[in-house]
Amino acid sequence: MEKLYRIHMGRAKCAVDLGDGSERGEYVGQDYILSRLGRPHRSISLMYCYYPFDKEWPARISETMKDAEVSFQWDYPYDDYFPYGGGIGGSHDNEPFNQMRDVRRHGQDVTLTITMDPHVTDEQLAAIGDDLRTFGRVFLRINHEATGNWFSFNKRATYQEVADFYCRAVRVIKEHAPNVQTVLCIGGIEDINSEEIVMEKEFAQAVRDTDIWSVDKYMALHWGWPYDVAETGGKSHHRLAVRDIYDLTKASYERYKHICGGAEKPMIMSEFNADGDVTGAYEQAEMVKLYCDILDEDKANWFTGFTFYQFRDRGRLGLEIEDPNNPEVGIEQPVMKTYREIINRERFLPEMTQQGELELPVKMRWGSSEDADGIALPLHFDGDPHFCELVFEDDSNLMIELNGRWFYKSPKARTIDLMPAFYENRLGGAADMTLKIFAPPASGENDLSAEDGMYNYCYTLEKLPRVRILTTPVEPSKDR
């Protein structure tokens, strides 16, 4: 390692985010997800609800009413997401805050979805904003799929009231947490022959007030899960053509832009998948691939990201299916291999820009998963390694990339084995490579007492790790 360089991590042409936990599955820790997928995401989506005026609150509704006769997922008094444990009278020892810390330690931002009673007060909204101040850039999706009729908030207010509440929530929360970026998720254009988005009159101001535009588009979905089985001719599922989904999403973007007088904002798909209950496992993978192929072929720079829903699912909407014998075990689906290939395409990788030469100690800055300054170490390999590892003497919290594979180093870890970077991508000869290191916050939270601490976390690396590379076994074979 003769030289050390600064490297900047910026935005991908199209960001990839991942859903982790919902009414259909439990949260899976980021160590496991990173080991399975080999790279971090821009953001991890967590799904919660907030109905503080209900007598059952703050219990998870399906648990407190487990003996109730329910024939549809959303027939409970309020939405069956995990209860939001913050707000007035809450605690940051509750969820989602431990999960948010886990996500951010692993070099990813948080997308927090909260469905909430549209009658919550400004004081309650302000408390939510205060909860989020230390978590850097947070994508906040409030009352998603708001032009639908299934969530509890739509049963408690008119669509105009739901839209007005969104604007009020955006205003109050951002006053207390300017680090938050709000995501409006509504139906958009649902008929390609329509000139207007669904309920445009009601939601036009919300389109203007939000930071990010979004739609949820499932190319196939069995919404009757888990209370019936999708069968041919059934009424609780659908399947659409992939190109139609793409065209509807693009038309939604164009109409959002029109509502804003031609101004552009980021356009994402906050929930994206094809339901294996409808397509089967093989065609699920094919449909996901086809949509991403279209993004590549059309050079769709208007489309800035999607969230794959989700990592592990009790149904067939996951990269893994939850083992019915043990919820802590996932069963990989064919779409996992497809997804790994997609997220390593150039369009979906963060931009890396190598900058000037550095000397130790090095101050590294973490703004977000799309704005971070780290270090780059040139490495030389005489051949395919048999051993490649980093040995640390400090309590740094780091994300490390080599040969396209990412690794996490926690403050307690001392040796990081980098050999998985070569198991499926062997060198086949001598090679020069670059080791990249970034330092997201070790606690998962920013220090608000630091200068610009709401937006940036800084860490000073005093000493480089020792790099151990061997291109032969420790002892030669006795069988040759």
N, C-alpha and C positions, 0 to 999 in steps of 0.2 A: 504494500500500500504506500506508494510514493507520494501521492497527492490526495487532497480532500477538496470536494467541491460542494457548493450550495446547489440544491435542486428545488424547484418549485412544482407543487402538484396543483393543477388547475382542473377545469371542468372537462368532462367528456362531451362529445357531440350529443350523446344521448345517455343520461344517467340511468343506472339501474339501482332500484331500491327493492327491499324485500319485506313482506309481511311476516310477522313473528308473533303468533298468538291472536286469538279472537274467540268468538262464540263456538268455533269449530275445532279449536286446538289450543294447547298450552304453550307458554313461552319456552323457547329452547335457547340455552346459553350461547353466547357468541363464540366461545372457544370451539364448541362442537361445529357450529355452522361454518366457521372459517376453515376447520380441518376438512370439511366435506366439499366446500366450494373453492377453496384455494385463493380467494381474494375477498377483501371487504367490499361492502356496498357503499353507495353515497349515503343512504339513510336506511334505517330499520323502522318499519311501521308497527306501532303498538296501538291497540284498540281498547278504549275505555268508555265508561258512561258516567253521567253525573245527574242524579235525580234526587237532590237533597230534601225535597219536601215530601217524598213518599214515605209511608210508615215502615216499609220494608228496608229502606236505605239505612246503612250502606252495605247490606248483604248482596251477594250475587243472586239475582232474582231466581235463576233456575235451581239454586241450592236451597234457598229458603222456601221455595214453592215446589219442591221436587215431587210432591204427590198430587199436584194440580193436573187436571185433564187438559192437555195442550196438544193441538193438532197442527200447529205451524210455529216455526222458530220464533216469531215475533208476537206471539199471543200473550206474553206475560205483561204485567202492568208497566214495566219498563224494559229497555233493551238488555239482552243477556250478554253484555260485555263485562269485563272485569270492572269493579267499582273503582272510580277515581279516588285515591286516598288522600288527596291534598285538599286545598281550599280552606275555607273558614272551619276551624276545629280539626283540621287534618294534620298529618305529620309526614315529613320527608323520609321517615322510616317505613312508610307504607309504599305500595306500588301505585304508580308506575316508576317511582324514582330510583329504586335499586336497578330495575331493568334499564332505565335511561343511562345510569352510570356505567353499566356493563357495555352498552352500545357505544358510548363515547370513548371509553377506555380503549376500545378496539378500533378507533379511527373512523367512526361513522357518526353521522348526525341522526337525530331522532325525528321521526314523523309521528306526532301524537294525534290520533283520532279520538275525539270526544263527542259522543252524542249526549245532549243535555236538555233538560227542561227549558223551554224557551221563556219561562217566567223567572229564571234565576235573576238575582238583583245585580246591579252594578258593583256592589261591594263583593259579591261572590265571584264575579268575573275578575275583579281587580285582584282578588286573592289567588286566582289561577295564574294571572300574569306574574304575580310575585313569586309563585312556585317555580316559574320557568326561567327566571332571570339568570341563573348560574349555569345554564346548560348550553351556552353558545347558540349557534344558529339552530332554531327549532322550527320545523314545519308543523303548523297546527291546522288540522282539518276538523272544522266544527260542523256538526250535524250534516254529515255527508249523505249523498243520494237524496238531497232535500226535496226534490220534485217527485219522489216516490210516495207510497202510502203505507209502508210497512213499519217504519220506526215509530216509537212512542211519541217523539216530539211532533210528528205530523198528525197525530191523533189528539193532540192537546191544543193545537193552534191552527189558524188558517195558513195557507201558503204565503200570503202577504206578511202575516205576523212572523212566520219562520224566516222569511227573507229579511225583514226589518230587524229581527233579533240577530241575525248574522252580522249585519252592519254595526249594530250596537256592540256586540261581542268583540268584533275586530277593533273598534275604536277604543274600548275600555282596556282590553288585554294589552294592546300595543302601547298604550300610554304607560303601562307598568313594565312591560317587557318589549322594548323596541328591537330586541334580538329575534323576536318571533316573526316568521313569515307565514301568512295565512293562506290556506288552500280552500277555494270554493269548489265543491264537488256537487254538480247538478246534472240533469239529464242531457243537456246540450241538444244538438240536432239528433232526433230519433227517427226521422223520416227524411231521406235524402232529397225529397221533393219539397220539403218545408223550407221556407225562407227564414223562419224564426226558431230560436231555441225553445224548448218546452217552458211554458210559463215565463216568457220573456218579460212581460209587463211587470210581474211580481219581483223578478230577480235581477232586473237590469242594473239597479243601483249596487247590488251585491257584486255583480260582475265588475263594476267600476271600482269598488272599494277594496277588493281582495288583492293580494300580492301575486297569486298563482291561480291559473285556470285549470280545471280538471274535469274529467269524466271517469266513471267506472264502466268498463266495457268487457263483459265476458263473452268470448266467441261461442261458448256453450256453457249453460248453467242449469243445474238441477236445484231450483229454489225450494222444492218440497222436502229436501233432505233435512233431518233424518227420519221424517214421519211417513214417507212413502218411498217406493222404488221407481226410478225412471224406467218406463217401458214404452215401446213403440206406440204412438198414438196418445200418449199421456198428456195431461194438461199442466204439469208442474215442472216443465223443463223447456229449454229452447236450444237451437243450434243455428248460427248464422254463418254466412260466408266470411272468410277472413278479410277479403278485399272490401266487403261492405262495412266491416267494423273500422277499417282504416279510413275509408271515405267519410263515414259519419263523424269520426274523431276530427279529421281535418276540416270538415264543414263546421263543426262546433267551434274550432279555433277561429275560423274566419268570421263567424258570427259574433263571437266574443269580441274580436278586434273591432268589428263594425260598431258594436254597442259602445266601445270606448273611443270612438272617433278616429279609428285607425291606429291607435296606440297598441304596441305589442307587449305582452307579458308572457312569462314561461307557461307552456302548455304541457301537462302531464296526464298520464292515466294512472289514477291512484289505486285501482285494483284491475289486474290484467291476468287472464288465464283462460283455459278451456277446461271444462269440467269433465274429468274422466268418467263420471257417472253416466254421461251422455255419449261421449266419443270412444270410450275405452282408452287404455293407457297409451297405445301406440299412436292413435290419431290425435290425442291430446298433445303429445310431443311434436307431431307434424304441424299442428296449427300454430303453436307457439313459435316454432321455427319460421313458418311462412310469414307471420306478421313481422318478425324481425328482418327477414329477407327483404320484405317490401320497404321497410325503413331504410335499409342499405341501398336498395336499387333506386329508390326515389330521392335519395340524399335529403331525407326529410328533416331539415334543420329547424323547421317550425316546431317540431316535437322534441321536447327537452328531457323527457324521462318517463319511465314506467315503474310501477311497483308490482312485482310478481306476488300474487296472493295464492298460497303462502308457503312457508318452509315445511311445516309438518301439520297435517290435517287429519281429523278423524274420518272425513269423507275422502273424496278423490280430487281435492283441489290443492294438493301439496306436492312439493318435490319428494317428500316422504309421506307415507300413510302411517298414522299412529298404530302401533301394534296393539290389537285389542286385548292382549294378555298383559301388557305392560306399557302404560302411557309414556314411560321414559325412553322407549325404544322406537325408532323409526324404521320403516321399510322403504328403501329407495325405489322410486318409480322411474320408468324410462325417460321422463321429462327431465330428470336430474342431469343426465349426461348431456342432453340437448341444451339445457340451460347453462351448464358449465362452458360449453362451446360458445354459446352466444355472448356471455359476459366477458369473454376473452377476445372478442372481435375488436378491431381498432375503434369502431364507432362508440363502443360502450366502455372503453378504458379511459381513466382520467389522463389528462395531458400532463406530461413530464417535461420540464424545461431545465436543462443543466445550465448553471450560471457561473459566477466567478469562483476562483480558488479560495480556500479557507485555511485557517490555522486554529488549533485548539487553544482555549476552550471555545465551543461553538454554541451560540444562542439559536435555538430552533423555535419557530413560531407555529402554533396551530390555530388557524382561524376557523376552518371547517374542512370537511372532506373534499372541498373544491377550492380551497385556498390555504395551503400549508407550505412552510419552508423547512426543508430537511437537509440531509447531507447525502452525498454520493461518494462511494469508495470504489475506485477501479480495482478489480481483482483479475489475476491471471491464473488460468488452469492449464497445466501441461497436458492434460487429458481428462477423460471422464472421471470424476471423483468417486472414490470409495468412501471417503469421509469428508464432510464439510460442515463445520460448526463454528459458532461464535461463543466466546467465553467472556462473560462480563464480571466486573468487580463492583458494580454499583446497583442502586435500586431504581434505575430508570424504567419508565413505562414507554415501550416503543412498538411501532409497527415497521416491519422489515420486509423488503421485497428483493428477490433474486430469481432470475431466469423465469419471470412471470408468475412466481408463487409468493404469496404473502405469509408472514409469520408474526405472531404476537409474542412480545416479551413483557411479562408482568414485573412489577417491582421486586418480587421475591425470586424470580427465575435467574439463574446464573449461566446456564448453557442452553443454547438454542440450536437444535439439529436442523440444518438446512437441506439435508439430503432429499426430502420429499420434492424439492424443486427439480430434481433430476430423474426421478423414477419413471415418469412418463415423457420426459423431454431430455433424453441423454445427449451429451455433447458430441460424441463420436470423434473427438480429437481435441487438439489444443484450442483454447478460446480465451478471449478477453471479455469480461463481463463487468457490470456495475451493480454494486450492492447499495440499495437505497434505504435510508432510515428516517423515520418521522416520529415525533413525540407528541401524541395526543395527551390530554390531561390524565394523570395517574389516578385521581379520585373520581374521574368522570365529570367533574364540575370545574367551572372557571372560578378564579379568585377575583371577586368584584373590587377588592381594595387595590388591585394592580392597575396601572395605567391602561386604559382601554380594555379592562378585564372582562367586560361583558361580551366582547367580540373576539378576544384573543387570549390564548394561553401560551406562555413561554417556558422553555426548559433549557438549561445550560448543560451541555454534555462536556464533562471535563476530560474524559479519557475514552479512547476507542476500545472496542472489544478486541480480544486476541482472536485472530482468524486461524483455524486449524484446517488445512486442506491436505489430504493424502490421495494420490491417484493410484495407489496399490493397497492391497490388504496390509494389515499390521504385520502379519506373517505370511509368506508366500505359500501357495498350495503345495501339499506333499504328494498330490495325486497326479502331477504332470511331469 
